[in-house]
């Protein structure tokens, strides 16, 4: 056992009905982006509802190292005094992003437009994740990769462009992180930077850039894509940010309430951005009882309170084009599918292979180890649900917070307990997960 990062196993046992009203932590995507854009803006940005997870805290530390003033002023309340576009200072040491792929990749984009060098690093999991998909477009701006591990992996040293040039870039795979890195690099380039995506991905960066005063236009492109045009060298102006509840985190108590008989819970203030709502769409197709109690707009994002009741679910076919709107939710959807009647086929999950772990294989192993028939055909995951599941397995999380939380939700509804080998990494996205779930009725020990 590592004495610095001790392993923290956790077991979930069959639970009684989930009951209660909760607000899950703030959205990770919004929290990380608000830190970076606040650091690139001129003036003081105030953030409320911040997700105070390891990923966000590591990103905050990186912004400090790059010259911005970043301080916590209260519970989930933060203050940032930015340095302006292109104003990052050269950090004295490597920027350690821990497990945060979003923080690392987006900051690479922002650094690419500054005349500085910075080394990017992270934990063992982040060091396995591919970064060439980010570095290739950044080099088109004039940035250079001056050191990297084999296969374009961390630690990586990037030397930003002295005179960045605008680019037109077509994203080869649906990735909000690649798109966002290119847009952040384009801030420092004179003229127009254009990003084309054939499958629209979450648009938080575009919305937040506009919120901070950038000139940006997003248009439909083809059947499912977007063409984003950014005018470079704006003076971003500090702006307040209200962080909505994270739909990816809300997915875990939501599915638990669906599959544990007799449950009824209310999830407050959940972001319902259409480019993040694929799980809700899919669960409703499966027969889920999810009711919108109140819709509103907070900080430029649509949010709603959701009432969730235990429901008999049926297997469905999930189209590949829906994947970008729910890419982080497939492990917990697979758990819902295991407790549904019939076959659920999730198509086009190639991107899951390059998450915190090979999340496609990890999700399949979670189900297999707990008595569920599951297959992988190409990039499709096929789950044979029987309306109930045995459980009783030990799940290897491979340092993946979403695999860990999904396994614990599975154990709340299965006949036999489910144990995860390490729940410590849940804190990267959902601090307080175990306590919140216990408060709703989960039996975790």
Buried (B, 14 or more C-beta within 10 A) or exposed (E): EEEEEEEBEBBBBBBEBBBBEBBBBBBBBBBBBBBBBBBBBBBBBBBBBBBBBBBBBBBBBBBBBBBBBBEBEEEBBBBBBBBBBBBBEBBEEBBBBBBBBBBBBBBBBBBBBBBBBBBBBBBEBBBBBEBBBBBBBBBBBBBBBEEBEEEBBBBBBBBBBEEBBBBEBEBEBBBBBBBBBBBBBBBBBEEBBBBBBBBBBBBBBBBBBBBBBBEBEBEEBEEBBBBBBBBBBBEBBBBEBBBBBBBBBBBBBBBBBBBBEEBBBBBBBBBBBEBBBBBBBBBEBBBBBBEEEEEEEBBBBBBBBBBBBBBBBBBBEBEBBBBBBBBBBBBBBBBBBBBBBBBBBBBBBBBBBBBBBBBBBBBBBBBEBBBBEBEEEEBBBBBBBBEBBBBBBBBBBBBBBBBBBBBBBBBBBBEBBBBBBBBBBBBBBBBBBBEBBEBBBBBBE
